Amino acid sequence: MEWLSLAVWIIIIIIGTPLGAAAVMGAWGLGVQVLFAIAGLVFCGLFILGGGAEWLAWGAFAAAILGELAVVGGVSELIDESRSVSMAGSAAEESAAAAAGVQACLYPLAAVLAIGMVAGIVTVS
């Protein structure tokens, strides 16, 4: 699971880094989720390099859960009808919300893969 998990974390960072710029649109969670994505990648990488310490897999799991919460919080700010459109414009906000929708699916996948790492399920021996 660790190599598949590493690939998912890399995809999360590829999508999440530009998405973090949406924090200037008032979606604070989309800026914070980048930190959790980096933390998840670091935990996963150290898990692979460090011989599979269980606490590192739990760290990746925690980063995935907190990243998901941050994305949901950021998207709720973007799609809130009661706030005015940011200076970036409606199209930019809609694009950020679409990318965040992808992130909202990837973080739970990363959490499941982290549980697989805790359970000792290996993809490559």
N, C-alpha and C positions, 0 to 999 in steps of 0.2 A: 504493500500500500504506500510505502514511503516515496517511491519514485513517481507514482501517479499523483500523490499528494503534492510533491514538489512541482510537477507540471501544472497542477491546478493553481497553486499559489503564484506561479510565474504568470499565468493568464490573468489572475486577479490583479496582480500589480500592473500588467500591461494595460488593462482596461481602467483600473482604479486611479492610476497616477494622473492622467489627463482629467479624469472625473473629479479629482480633488480640487481642481480650479473652480468648480461649482460652489465652493465655499464662499467665494466672493459674491455670489448671487444670493446669499442669505441661507444657504443650505449647509450649515456647520457640520453636519454629520458626514457629508461627502468629503470634507477635508480631513476629518478625523479617521475615516475608514482607511485612508492611505497608511496611516501609522500602524493600524492593526494588520494590514496586508503585509507590510514589511516585517512586522513582528512574527507573523505566521510563517513567512518564508525563512526567517532566521531560525525559528524553532525547528522547522522541518529540516532545514539544512544541517543544523547541529545534531538532530536526531540521527540523520544518515551518517554524518562524520563521527559522531560520538559513540557509536556502537549500540544505539537504540535505548537510551535512557528513557524510562517511561514518563518522567516528569516533563521532558521536552515535548512528547506527544500531547500531554495534557495542556501544555502551553500553546501548542498549535490549535488545539480544540478551543481553548479560551479565546484566542485571537480570532478564530472564525465566528464564534458566537458574538463577541463584542463588535466585530466588523459588520455582522448582519444587523445588529441593533443600530449601529451608526448609519448604515445605508438606509434603513427604514426611517430613521429620524430625519435624514437629509431629504429623502424623497417626500416625506410628509410636508416639509417646508416648501419644496418646489411646487407641489400640486395644490397647496392651500389656496382656496378661492378668495379668502379675505385679505390677502396681501397684494400689494401692487407689483407689477412686473419690474424686474431689476433692469439696470442699465444695459445688461448684456442682451436683453430682448427675449421675447417669447420663444423664438425658434431655438435659441441656445438653451433655454431652460427645458424645452421639450426634448432636445437631444441629450441633455444631461440626465433627464428622468428615464429616457430609454436605456442609456448605458447603465444607469443604476439598477434598472430592472434585470439586466444580465447579471450584475454583481449580486443582486438579491438571490439569484439562483446558485451562484458559484460558492458563496460563503457556506451555505448548508452542506454542499457537496464536500467542501474542505473539512467541515466538522465531522462528517461521516467517515471520511478517509482518515482523519486523526484518530477516531475511535478504533478504526481498523489497525492503525499503528500501535495503539495501546494494547489491543488484543493479540498482537503478534502475527497478524496476517501479513505475509510478505509477498511482494510481486516478483522480486528477483532474488534468488538465493546466492 
